[in-house]
Amino acid sequence: MGQKRVSVIVPVLNEIDTLCTREAALLALVAEADECVFVDGGSTDGSLEWMQQRFNSVLQSPKGRAVQMNTGASRAEGELLFFLHVDTECTPGVIPALRHSLAPWGYCRLSLSSSSWVFRVIERGIDWRARVTGVATGDQGLFVQRSVFEKVGGYPELALMEDVALSRRLRTLSWPTRIQEGLISAARRWEKHGVVRTVLTMWYLQLLFRLGVSDTQLAERYYGKHEK
């Protein structure tokens, strides 16, 4: 079987500190992937200019992670689209595994950057939830064959829970595939706001989403307590 071209799509909004800290890792990702598309959503902290000086493929889009990722997908050229957060690092085997993947869609094994034991519990909980529900989140690095992504209409352009909504669309076609090669995601949200509070907040918001509360109301609740 031939290898697929992998297009990595990274939404960015006011992430200059993360970009500077992760410069070497991002340059390595650009070198490894077949294509890496960064999509800025109107940064005011110099993120856009920083990326334009270092990367070949930098797009501008209206604000909103879903809108930004759809913009990136529409311009990307690979057969497989890999959506990655800017504070998430690929381990060496991820891109090769995706090139050979036959799965319509899926996610990666997730590790969090903190060494504390409590984050091992969180990792297992996230993995268990995805396996049982067939719903993956952006932290887990969603990957989708382009034809499948287009078939379901891309990301629903919601203010929050766009990854959950996309997973639900994709789940109607097939169950997600989990690849063993992992990602390392920053634990900053949990460390800053507290593990218990962050977990309970996310559970609460997902419950409200399932009950039909609008994405704009959820975003107001979330961003009122957490910085992006």
Steps between C-alpha positions, in 0.01 A plus 500: 500500500625848419561757768258788546603863514428637846393862542532627856264788582574717805257773614663789686364797693723717721749223576828690473640358824421142395639560152828635635534220755425231244686644202738205460219243526284688249786528250561127540131434433510713185804307381341160567147552372418515130326830565441713807237775483478756780174697516493821701165621629585868544782500754595833653813386685738455206422131439415556134817693423711245691359214292530687172871543564556126554240295312403485133131425545329751730137592440270757655142424597217639708531413869375160610683168518246321280502776237880509503531123459249495215696780334820299534334185368366683195854607404689187601608255229550172688276194480494483881425801722653507847368771736747588773501755781799733509595388852496130407815315393515197270723213603724375215273220377178696453544638148632168356207315662252741345657464157428127511162516673200356319255626765232748389565701814639476850720645770834449673598368841530803727755582770501818709822689561495494881677219688244497784316169548163669480559575132547128430147455637370778276670346195336164567164668551526687170602182319221296659237760410607506135505121476155461657318793338675526165543873566850649494610853584749737343766425761514145361596614150205420275594363158257454211529382143425802283215327314336410831546851641334646194220242510391610851536870418810572707496646848166640617586867548419518870648730763583197718474118477579497130720192548221312678253597228737387223560169677125442514469563128789266422376235743192451285731374223748294704646460847827692551839330486748570779862497392755397759752765402441783740469871553625704794259778589571788735347458845481877550120516520483248783804642679371857487137441596528182704448141393166437670349831396611459138373142469164585659463806278558297184260227611238762581538674164480173308184409692344835414599451135328160492192662655485752218648816655631722220870515418506877556367461854754226568782716366396787727508267801833343402696809401362687797699258718791401279734694279530364147 
